[in-house]
Amino acid sequence: MRVAIVHYHLRRGGVTRVIETAVAALADNAETVVLGGEPYGGDALPAVTVVDGLGYRDTPDAPDDDGPALGQRMLAAAADSLGGPPDLWHIHNHSLGKNVIFPAALRWLLANGARVLLQVHDFAEDGRPANYRAQRAVVPDAAAFARALYPAAPQIHYATLNERDNTVLAGAGVPSERRHLLPNAVSVPAFAGRETARPFGEAHRYFLYPTRGIRRKNLGEMVLLAAAARAAAPDTAYGATLAPDNPVWRPVYDAWVACARQHRLPVAFGLGEHHDFAGLVRGAEAIVTTSVAEGFGLAYLEPFLFGKDITGRDLPEITRGFTARGISLDSLYTALPAALIAGEERAFRDALAAALPALYKAYDRPLPENAVRQAFDASRCEAGFDFGRLNEDIQRSVIARVAADGPEEALVKRLPRARPPEALRRNRDIVAEEFGPSRYGETLLAAYQRLLAAEPAEPDAHDADAVLAAFLDPARFNLLRS
C-alpha cells in the first residue's frame, strides 16, 4: 500500500507529532511519503518532500497560482517518491483555510481518481473567522463555496480526534461508514535520571499548567485558583510553563503576570524557560488545566502516564470519550461558584452584546434573536458558573475581590484534592491500553482498509452550512475566543 500524507508544514507541534506517529505505525504495512510546504527539521520521518505552494497562504500568490496546478505538483511528488501514484491520500486540515487554494487542489486530485482520508484537527467554523473569510474570498459564489469545503463520495472518508467533531460531521451528512474516530496516540518520553524541580522551594507544593499562554488557555482561571489557595492552602503554588510565541498574545499574557504580581499571588509564569520540563512534572503535586478549548484533549490523558493526576477545569465535550472508556476524571470541576459573578452580570452582558454581533458578521450570518440571553444563560448550570466564559477584564475584577476578601468556602472546595494512588494507576493502565501507539496504528490501518474497499463514485458535497451552524451557536460562545 502506497500512502501520501499531506500537511501545510512539519513544524514542531500537534499535527507533526500525529504524522510522525502515523508513519511509525504504518512502517510494516505501507510505504509512505510526507508532503509539506516547508522543509522538515526533525529526524522521525524518513521520506519528506517539499511541494511548492503547499504552505500557508491566505491569498493566491499570483493569478496563475491555482489549485489544479498544486494538485498536479502533489501527485508528481508523491508518485516520484513512492514509485507510482498513491493508493490513498491522508490529508490534514484540508478545510481550515490555512491555504486558500488547497480545496481546489483537492478537487483536482479527486477528479483524477484519488482516494482520500481527510483528517480534521481544527475547524475554521470554530472561532477562526479570519480563516473562514480568507477561504470564502477565493470562492465568492456561495453555492460553490459550500461544495468546496466538505466533498462527499464513497472514496472520501473523514477522521476526527473526538466525539464532538465526529457528531458535527454526522450532522453535515457524512455517513457513519465514512467517519473514523482517530484519537491521537499518547506516549511519554523517558524521565529517568531527570532531577526534580522545586521552583517554589522545598516548603511549597505546586500544581503545574504545561501550556503556552495563549488566550484560550484561560490563565485567569489558574490565577483565580491561586488567589483562593493563598488563604485556604498557603503552602500551595501554581505555575505555567511557556509564554506565547505569537506577539499578538503577549500583552494578554503580560497582563496576567502583572495581575498575579499586583495581588502577591503564589503563581509563577514561564517556568519552562528556566527549568527542565521533566523535572517540573516530577516535582508537581499534579497537573492542572483551565483551558476553554481543546482538540484531542491530550492534557487530560498524558498526566497519568507521568504518574500524576489532572486537576482543574473539565471540558465534557472533549472528555466524554475518555470517561466512556473508564477513565476517572473526578478531580475536575465543570463550574465554579455562581457567587463569583455577583456584581459582574451587567459587565458580562455588555461584553457579550459587543462581541456577538462582530462574530456573526465575521461569518456573514445574521445574529440570532436573543443571542446575548442565550450566551449568558449557557454560562450557568446547576453546578455554578463557567468562569472561563468571562473576558480578562471581568476575570481580573473577580480575582481582585477574592484576593482582597478571601475565597468563599464553595470556591475552596473546587481546589485540587489528592486522589488515591490506585485511581491514578488504573487511569494510567487504561490510557496506555486505549490510546497507546499500538492501538492508534490498528485504528488507522482499519480506516485505510475500509477506504480502499469503497466503490468510487462521482464526488458531491456534504452540508457545509450545517458545520458552521454547529459551531456558530450563542450557547457555545466564549469571550476568550472572540
N, C-alpha and C positions, 0 to 999 in steps of 0.2 A: 504494500500500500504506500503510495506517494502522497505526502501531505504538505501543503504550503500554509504556513502560519503567518498572519499579517497583523502588524500594528504600526502606528504612525512613527513611533520611536521605541528605543530599547534602553531608555534611561533607567537608573535605579528607581524602583517603585513597585507598586502592586501588580500592574499588568505584566511588566517584565518578569517579575517573580513567577506569575502564573505561567507564562510562556516557558520559562526555564523548567518548571515542574513538569509541564506537558511534554516537552522534548525528552526529558529523562524518563518519564513514564512510558513513552512510546518507543523507546530505544530497541526493544526486541520485536516490535510488531510493525514498525513503519519506518520509511525513510523520510526525513523531514528537512525542510528548508524554512528559515525565518526571513521574511521580507520586512524591512523597515525603511523609514525615510532618513535615518541618521546612522552613523557607524555605531556599533555595539562596543561598549567599553569593558564588558565582563569576560569571563572565561568559561561559563557554563553552557554556552550554545556553540556547537561545533560548526554549524553552517548558517551564516547570516549574509544576506545580500542587501545592499542599499539600492533602493529604486528611486530614481529621480522623480520628484513630485509627490512622493508618498507622505512627506512630513506635514506638520501643522500648516494650515493656511486658512485665513478667514475670507479671502477673496481670491479669484483666479489670478495667477501671476501675469498672464498675457492672454490676448484674445484667442490664441490657438492652444492655450493650456487647457485642454478639455479632458473629460472623464474617459472616453474611449481610448485616447492615446495612453493614459495612465494604465488602464486595464491591459492594453497590449504590452506595455513595458513590464507589468507584473507577471503576465503569463510567460513572456520570453525569459525573464529572470528565473522564474520557478522551473520552467522546463529545462533551462540550461543547467541548473544545479542538480535537478532530480533525474536528468536523462530522459525526460518526457513530461507531458502535461500532468499536473497533479490529479490524483483520483478524487481528492476533495480539498477544499479550502476552509481553513479555520480563521475567521476574521474577527478581530476585537474592536468593539465600539464603532461599528460602521455608521451609526446614525447620530453620533454625538455632536456633529458639526465642527469637529476639530480640523477637518479637511473638506472644504465645501464641494470639491469636485469628486469626492470619493463615491457618493451614491451613483453617479453616472458611470464611474469605472466598474462598480459592482454590477450595474445593469448590463454593461458590455460583457463582463465575464459570464453572467447568467445566459445571455443571448448566445454565447459561444460554448454552451454545454457544461458550465461549472456546477458542481455540487458544493453547497456552501453551508457551514455551520457558523451562524452569526452569534457571537457571544457578547451580550450586553452587560457591561460593568456599570455604566452610568447612562442616564437619560438626559438629553438636552431639555426635555419637558419637565424635569425635576429640578427647578430652581436655577437653570442655566439659560436664561432668556437671550443673552448675547450670542451664545452658540446657535440657538434656535433661529434667531433673526438673521445671522450670517448665512445659514443654510437656506433660509427662506428667500433671501435676496438673490441667490443664484438660480432659484426655480420660482419665478414670480407667479406663475399660474397656480392657483390654489389646488386644483384637481391633480395637476402633475406633481405638485409638491407632496400631496398626501400619498400618491402612488410611489414616490421615490424612497420613502423612509423605511418601510417595512414590507419588502417583497414577499409574495406568497406563491409557493409551489411545493409539490411533494419533495423535491430535491433541495429545498431551502429549509433548514432547521434552525432553531434558536436555543441558546443556552443562557441561563441566568444564574446569579450567585445565591439568590434567596427566594423564599416562597412568595414574598410580596411582589417581586418583579415577575415571577412566573405567573402570578394571578393577573397582573397588568396585561401581559401578552395574551393570556387566555381571553381577557375582556376585549382585546383587539381582534380576536378571531383566529389566533394561532391554535390549531388543533393539538390535543394532548400528545399525539404520536409525533409531533414535530417540535415539542418543547422538552428540554432537558434541564433538570436541576443539577447544576455543576458547581457545588461549593468548592472554594479554594482548599488546597491541601494545607495542613497545618503541621509544621515541624519546627524544632527549636535547635539552634546551634549548641554545641557542647560548651558548658560553662566551667568545666573542670579547670582548677588552677587559678580561677579569677578571684581577686581579693574582694571582700565585702566592702561596699562604700558606706560611709557614715557621714553624709553631708551636713547633718544637723547635730552631730556629736553623739556620744555613747548614751546620753541620757534621754534622747528622743527617739521614739519610733516614728516612721513616716510611711505615707501612702504615696505611691509613685504613679503619675499620669504620663505614660510613654506616648507622647504626641508632639506634633508640630503645631504651634499655637495659632492656627487659623480660626476664623470666626465660628465655624460650625462645631469646633471642638469645645466651645462653650466654657472657656476658662473661668468665667464669672461664677459659675456654679461651684467649681472647685474652691474658689476664693471664699464663697459663702460657707462651705463646709469647714474651711479653716477658721472662719470667724466664729462658728458655733463650737468648734473643737477647742479654741483658745480658752473658753470659760469652762467647758464641760470635761475636757481631757487635755490639760495643759502640757502633757508630755508628748502630744501628737503634732506632727507637722505634715505638710503636703508639698509635693514637688512635681513640676512639669519638666520635660526633658529638652525641648527644642523650640527656638524662635522660628517664626515663619520665614521661608525663603523669599516669598513674593513681597517686595517692598510695599505693595498696596495694603497688606495686612499688618505691617509693622506698627503703625500708630495705634491700632486697636490693642495689639499685644502690649506695647509700651504703657498704655493707659492702665492695663491690669497690673503690670509691675508696680506702677506708681500707686495704684489703689491699695495694694497689699502693704506697700511701704508706709503709706499715709496712716493706715489703721494699725500698723505694727502687728500684722498677722503672721502666723507661722507658715509662710509659703515661700518657696524658692522657685525661680524660673531659670531655664537654661542649664539644668543640671547635666544634661548630656554633653554640654560643651566643656565640662570640667572634670567629669567622672566617666569611667568605663561603664557602658550600658549594662553589661553582665553584672558588674559589681553593684550597680544601683538596684537591679532586680533582686539580687541575693540579699541585700540589706533591707529591702522594703518589707513592711508588715503585710501589705497586699498591693495589688494593682487597682487603680481607680480610673473610672471613665465618667465624663459628664457630657459626652458628645451628643449632639442633637440629630446627627445623620451619619449613617454608615452604609457601605455597600454590602460586603460579605459579612462583616462582624467579627473579624479576626481578634479584635480586642477582648471579646468575650470568651474565647477559647484558649488562646495562647498562654494566658497566665497559669492554667492548670498544668501545662507541660513544663512550666518553670517551677512548679511546686508551690504556686501562690494562688490565693483567692482573688476573685474580681469583685469590686465593690462599686457603688455609685449608682448612676442613672441607667435604667433599663430602656431599651428600645424594643418593645414587644413585637413589632412587625418584622424585626430582624431576628430576635432571639427565639421567637416561637418555633422555628425549625430546630433549634438546639434543644429546647426543653422537650420537644416531641420525641427526641432521641434518648431522653432520660437524663440529660444534663441538668443538674440542680443549680438554679441561679437565684436562690432565696436571699442572697446577700445584696441584691439590687433593689432599688425602690422605683416605683412608677410615678410618684409625685411627691412634692414637698408640701408642708402645711399651708392651707389656704390663707392663714393669718398673715403670711409674708406679703401678700398683695394688698393688704389693708392700707388705704390711703393712696394707692398707686393705680387704682382702677381707671380713673379718668385719663391719666397719662398713658396707660396701656391702650385704651380705646382710641385716643388721639393718634398714637403711633400706628395702630392698625389702619385707621382711617386715612392716614397719609401714605402708607406703604402699599396697601392692597390695590388701589386703582393703578398705581405705577406698574405693579407686577402684571396685572391683566392687560394693560396697554402694551407692555413689552411683548406679550404673546399675541397681541392683536385679537383679544377676546373681550366681550362685554363683562363688566363686573356684575356678578350675581346679586340679586336682591338680598338685602340683609347680610351681606358678606361680612361686615365688621362684627355683627352679633354672632354669626356662625363661628368666626375665628375666636372671638372672646369666649363663647360657651365651650368650644372644644378644648380650651386651655384648662378647664376644670373637670374633675372627675370625682368619684366617691372617695378616692384616697387623698385628694387635696388639689394642689395647683401645680401646673407644669412651669417651673421657674425658667426652663430653657426656652420658653416662648417669648420672654421679655427681651427688649433690646438692652444694650450695655448701659445706657444712662439709667434706666429703671432698675436694672440689677444693682448698679452701684449705690443707688438710693436705699435699696433694701439692705445691702451689706453694711452701709454706714449705720443704719438703725440697729442691726444685730450687733455690730461691733461696739456701739455705744451702750446699748441697753442689755446686752446679753441675749442668748438664744432662749426661746420658749422650749418647754420640755418636749413638745411634739417634734421640733426640729432636732433636738439632741437624739431622739430615738431613730432618726434617719442616719446617724453617724455610723461608720463601719463597726461591725462586731465580728469577733473571731468565730470561725466555724470549726467543727471537729475535723481533725486531720483525715479521718476516714471518708468524709464527704468530699474532700479535695482529691483524695486518691481515686475514688470512684469516678469523679468527673474526668480526671486525667486518663483513666483507662478507656472511658467512652470516647473522649476526643481522639485519642491515639487510634482507636479501632474505626471510628466512623469518619474521621477527617484526615487520616494519615495519607501519605503519598501512594501507598498501595491501593487503597480504596479509590482515591482520585483517578489513578490510572485505569482501574477497572470500569469506572463510570464513564470516563472519556472514551475508552475504546468501544464500549457498548453504544454510545451515541454515534460514533463514527460508523459502526456496523449497521445501525438502523438507517442512517443516512445513505449509505452505499446501496442498501437494499431497496430504496424507494424507486418507484416508477416515475421518470421525469414527465413533466407537463409544462405547458406554456405558462410563464410566470404571470401572476396577477398581483394584487396588493392587499395587505391587511389594513384595518381601520386605524390610521394614524391619529385621527381626531380622538378616538377612544383612549389612546395612550396619553394624549395631552389632558383629557378630561380626568383621567385617573389621578394625575399629579396636581393639576391646577384646580384645587379644591380649597375653599376658605378654611375648612376644618383641618387641613394639613398645614396651614400657613404658619411660618415661623419667621420672626423678625430677624433672627441671626442669619437667615439665608436670603434676605431681601437686598 
